[in-house]
Amino acid sequence: MSTSSDPRTLVMHGLRLKGFAEAAGVGEAVGIPEPDAKPVLDQLVADGCASYRDGKLSGFALTKPGREEHARLLREELDRAGVRPAVEDAYRRFLQLNTELLTVCTEWQLLDVDGQSTVNDHSDAAYDAGVVERLARLHARVEPICDELGAALDRFSGYAPRLTHALERVRAGESDWFTKPMIASYHTVWFEMHEDLLSTLGIERGAEGEG
């Protein structure tokens, strides 16, 4: 049976993944309704584990003590559930696909015209269809990894449906859902999954290898 995180750990994790966000964004990242996430975030602020900035750009962020507690909670959760080897194996296989995903995203954003890179205006339907097909093939390879992670820790179970949703929107002709950063585009969700794996295993992004 998949291990579920307690609400405090889950909300802290959502905030770690988003970096800076309001309660709705934090909840979306980890599958918690905003009304349930907000009181936990407020308590984290009261405990000194998070801060809140109000103004034109408002949101919550983990403090240094909050990041340290979050890291400790994830270590303990991973070892208590006994799933560290499974998550490490999934991470290694995910990393092998990461460079390919970045290449496909670049192909979506840029075209090679007479040896020069130019912004893809998505007027070449055949070209775009080829890139979307490559993304679909990559998606079929990452789905089993998502499923195995979800079987180990329940908080990973949201990635497969979120990636599938983004792919379906792209296939429906909504090009923003491929790489746009301010929505749950394919690249955005993939990036969060990558960050999730790194934080779960206590790996610094700059220190990881390529496979």
Order of alpha helices (4+ residues) and beta strands (2+ residues): alpha-alpha-alpha-beta-beta-alpha-alpha-beta-beta-alpha-alpha-alpha-alpha
